[in-house]
Amino acid sequence: MNKRTFLLRLAASLTVTAFFLWLAFHERDMSGLLQTLLQLPLAWLAGLFALQTFSHLLRAVRWRYLMEPVAKDVSLHSAFSALMIGFMINGLVPRAGEIARSFVLGRKMHVPTSAVFSTVILERILDFISFASVLCVVAVLNIGPLEQWFHIPHEARWVLYMLVVGLLLLFVTLFLRSSIIFALLKRLVPLFPQRLRPRITELIGNFLKGFEASTMGKNYGIIALLTFSIWFTYIVLLYLPFRMFDMQHLTMTAAATLQLSNGIAAAVPTPNGIGSYHSFISYTLTSVFHVNERSAVAYVIYTHAIGYFCTLTIGIFYLLRENVRIAEMMNEQ
């Protein structure tokens, strides 16, 4: 990625971020916000920071299992440090962190970046499965918010159920049969110019190597358990702060609904969800759960700040410790 491309991506990201920040906070009740945030107990801050770090640690453990076909001797420390560097980069330039962490771990383990990156794609497919699973649970326990989001009449809720189950089956099939996609790509190699074919064939081979994790049935159980634990931790991280912002009436199902909003916000290309998280979560709190604006605004700022501060501080620590140059990672992209 050259400097011009990097600056263009950064400018586009900042523009989108500014729009969603305006969308989240314009005409909101911001009076006394700073005083409210400063009065919150530090013990809660420390506890939520530790729980956020634990969720990243679980993700690093799962990544080690996904990395088995590529490199079997990946240490938890190596996976965790690369993961946090990637998350930190995502907090600056959206999507750049996925390649960045693949580069960092690939360099340390002496394997191609493309092979490591394929395991990151598998990880994202697992996140889609988790999203669809939470969607199923929310649809069963409290379908009202989903009907409001999708503007579906109550009598037509069966359409929503079919959509939810269809998404879940699609993502599970994509995970279990993901290598077929790259096998089909091999058939397209002859369509490329002769000089590019060796490189394309090599890339497809590296990707196929990484995607072998989806065929290792012996790890399905532990990968499923870790995936459940990761997303359950995310929901708990959204549930616990309810007590701090006069939202004790909201349940774990409400927190799961917020996690769905968070998942949608994560799809928007903003640095670590800045703006998109605030917009989607505050909308869900005020419009779906009828939380007052002051509490909703304080909640989104506080919860996002904890997550962002966690990835930023730990990511910078490992960036310096691993002696990783950002310019190297940009060139790799």
Number of C-alpha atoms within 10 A of each C-alpha: 14 10 11 9 11 14 13 11 16 17 13 15 19 20 13 19 22 16 13 22 17 14 18 21 16 10 9 13 15 14 9 10 14 10 9 13 15 9 8 13 10 10 9 13 15 12 12 21 20 13 17 21 17 14 19 19 20 18 21 23 20 22 23 22 20 26 24 18 20 26 17 12 10 18 12 16 12 17 23 24 24 27 28 27 29 24 28 29 27 23 22 17 22 23 18 22 25 21 21 28 27 28 28 26 22 20 13 14 18 11 16 18 23 22 25 31 24 24 28 22 17 22 18 13 18 19 18 19 22 23 22 23 18 23 23 20 15 21 20 11 10 14 18 15 17 18 16 13 11 9 9 15 12 12 7 10 16 12 11 19 16 11 14 20 14 12 19 21 14 14 20 17 13 18 22 17 14 20 19 12 11 16 13 10 12 13 9 13 16 11 8 10 9 10 8 11 15 11 11 16 16 13 17 19 17 20 23 23 20 26 30 21 24 20 15 14 10 9 15 14 10 13 21 14 11 19 20 16 15 21 20 17 18 19 21 17 22 22 21 17 20 19 11 15 19 14 19 12 10 15 13 16 17 22 22 23 27 23 24 23 19 21 18 16 21 18 12 19 20 27 25 27 25 25 27 28 28 25 23 23 25 29 21 20 24 16 15 16 15 11 20 17 19 18 21 25 25 20 24 21 17 15 18 18 13 18 17 19 14 20 25 20 14 17 23 16 15 19 21 11 10 15 9 15 11 12 11 13 19 18 10 13 14
